């Protein structure tokens, strides 16, 4: 299953990338600014101020998302100094 499930959560190291993927960012950035009701969705993102050091077990589990970082690779570069 892709993305977060309702009630799901993620835990991130300090200063590591997390947030919407490119598709969600573009959709929200270009949406009409009007109230919307979202149902069946609620996810939590936590960022620790401590450095998380995964155990050997965690790094070898079948559930490890090896390509997790890829969700941000298609974000457009909009920064213009």
Buried (B, 14 or more C-beta within 10 A) or exposed (E): EEEBEEEEEEEBBEEEEBEBBEEEBBEEEEEEEEEEEEEEEEEEEEEEEEEEEEEEEEEEEEEEEEEEEEBBEEBEEEEEE
